[in-house]
Amino acid sequence: MATDNEILIAKKGTFVLNNTTEKTVDVNAIVVLEDTVFNVIKIAGVDVKSTYIAAPATAVKAGTIIRATAAQQFSGVKLTSGSALLILA
């Protein structure tokens, strides 16, 4: 598991997700780049979007950072609209 500093500096790199194709990759954090509606946010292949977003059908505002709890990593992200920066694990 990456340290907080490694995540902050994106030591493993980043990926800009700006389409509606699911990106299946280990992710330490998601940074929302513009108002974005998420279709899926997965941990271990299971959609956990409603665990991290109170109103999942509503756009998450630009600048939001989403981090998995309990030292977990996201395993996949799919957007309905908008764009997000994936901090790779």
N, C-alpha and C positions, 0 to 999 in steps of 0.2 A: 504494500500500500504506500502511495506517495505521501510525503510530508506536506504540511501546509505550505511551506515555502516553495516546494517543487510544483505544487498546484498553482500558486500565485504567479510563478514565472512561466507556467506552461512548459515545463521541462520536456514533456513527451510530445509537445506540439499541439496544434489546434486544427479544427476543421470547421469551415463555414457551411452550415446547412441552410440552404435558401431555396429548396424545392420541396416537393411532397413525397419524395422517395425516402423510405426508411433507411437510416444509417445505423448499421449494426456494428458497434465498436465499443470498447470499454471507455467510459467517460467519467472523469472526476467531477466535473462541474459543467453547467450549462449557463451561458450568459446570453440573455435575450437582447438582440440588436435593434429590434423594432417591435411594435405591438404585434404579438405572435399568438396564434392559437395552436396548441399542441394536439395532435391526433393520438400519439402514443409516447409515453416515457416508460422504459422498461428497466427492471432489475432482474437479472437471471432469467430473462426471457418473458417475464410477467409484467403486464401493464400496471404501473403504480401511479399513474398520472393523478388520480383523485386523492392520493396520499399527500401530494405536494402542491396541488392547485385546488382551492376551495370550490371554485366554479369553473370546471374544466372546459366548458364550451365558450367561455369568455376569454378574450385576449389578455395575455400577460403583458404588462407594460415593459417598454424598452428600459434596459438597465438592470432588470431583475437578475439575480444570480440564484440558481437552483443547485443545491448540493445534496447528495444522498446522505441519509442518516446512518448511524451505527456502522461507520467505516465501510459502507458498501459503495459500489460503483454502478452507474447506469450502464445498461448493455445495449440499448437501442433507443433512438429518438426518431419520431416522424412528425412532421408539421402538417397542419391544415392550411396555414397561411403565415406569412412573416419570415423571419430569419433568426438564427441563433448561432452562437459560437460555441463549439464543443471543445472543452479542455480535455485532451486525451489522457488516458491512464497508461 
